[in-house]
Structure formats: C-alpha cells, structure tokens
Amino acid sequence: MSYRDLWLSPAPNVSNIIEGQSPKVSIFGVPFDATSTYRSGSRFAPNAIRDAFLNVEVYFRDLDVDLEKVCIEDLGNLKQTSSVQNMVVAVQRVTEELRQMSKVPAIIGGEHTLTYASYSAIRGASLVVFDAHLDLRDEFADLRLSHATYLRRLLEEDDSIDAVVIGARAASKEEWEFAEQRKVKIIPPQDLSLEEYVRKVKSSISQRSVYVSVDLDVVDPAFAPGVGNPEPGGLTSRELLAVLTALRGCSILGFDVVELDPLTDTGSSAALAAKVLALLIALASR
Ligand SMILES: [Mn+2]
C-alpha cells in the first residue's frame, strides 16, 4: 500500500471497503433540485450528508450493528443535469444495475422526484414513505413530474403499489381524496405513546420486502429546519428513528433520504439525515 492510498481519499466519501468482502450497500448521490418549488438547495445535500455521516456514531446498540464492520461502497454523485427526464433515466438504470448485482441502493438526494425513478426500478416491494406531504398533486407549478407529484405518477402507472405514507399532514383536498380512492395508507403524526405509534406503523406494512423513502420534512422544523418545504406539526427526530428501527423485521431492497437543504440548515438537519442514512444501512446490512 502506498502513502497515497493510506492517507489520501477523494472527499467526502463514505466508502468502507473491507478486504475479502463485497459491499452489500451501494451509496450514490443525486444532486438534483430543478423542480423544487420553494427553497431549492437540495442539490448540495449529498455531500453535506456525507460530511455529517463521517461525524456521527455508527454503532447501533439496539441492532448490535457496527457500520465500521460493514462493507459499504460510495459511488459518488450523478452527473449534473437540470433535466427531470435525464435524471429519471439515470437513477432508474443505475438502481436496476445495482439490484441485478444484488446490492442495496442507498440514494442520497436531491429532491423527492428521484423516488419516482428509484422505486420504478425496484417494484414488487411495499413503498414505505416518510413525508409531511402526500406528493399526490396532478401537476404543480406547470410540471407533471416534480417533487410534489411523483407519488401520483407512480400510482397512476401501477395501481397495485402498496404505499404507506408516515407522518403526512400537509396536502390539498384533492390529494387526500386521491389517497383515499387509491387506498394509500396514511399515518399522520399522532398523540400516541412512542410504542403505540410504532405498533401502528408496523401493522400498516403488509409485505416483508420494502423500499423506504425518507423525506426529511417528515420531522418537525424544530428538529430539521433545513428542508425545502418546512411544515410544522411533524414527528420528533426520536420518533422517526424509533419507527425506522422497527423496520428491523423487513427486508429493505433499497432506500433514499431526500429534501435536505444545507443552505438553510444549522447542521442539525444534516446530522439527522446522516443518522437516518446510517440506520437504514445498518438495517439493510443485517
Ligand atoms: Mn415533503
């Protein structure tokens, strides 16, 4: 090994290469925020999450998983594009390629539009979304495919998708009606004990195989102020982490963490995003 290999690395990069093991989880960033309707800036999130990731503890005592002993590859970021169509094609194909190699894609956004592409490449799994919003608009700001409409487009293409939206509290009347028609399961933030809330979420997930999408705005802006569309009345960060930990019985086929806006962040939202990423890697690697 050279001194270059020993001490230098392209930063930020969260690969953890372990000799003799092949990575089960493959991370890639999607620095795309071209359809953001309020505060754009999530294009800067992938590297902000990596910076925070390198500074949070990654031993999960509840799961007894230490990420320092888990082989992880970080593939870097998708090439810059402002075209929704190009981003969708690239994310879909990379995700498919990783699935064919039996790797779990761990995608760091970027805005929520990317889930349209990544989930399309997985299929068959329940779609477990954490989001303040339903993202079921028919169109928004003259766009048919954006971070406010991606879930509607998915459900229109395949009405058999088993979708659960946890923490949802902000949507138009039409979106709530569409959700009811399409039998999207919605679990808003509720005044339940943590144990009861976790139980409620668990009972709403019908399949063992899941794709998990975490829009950070599911958490109250008091805990995560640096997001594209902050929405009061959200989960606490502890509730989010507890509900995610409860997915330990599921088989996680892929996941994403989206909508962090480092430009309006104090650092607390990036730390939460990094913790969520680490926890999902821990769950997926078991
Ligand atoms: Mn949202």
Residues whose N, C-alpha, C, O or C-beta is under 5 A from the ligand:
A	BS01	MN	D131 A132 H133 D215 D217
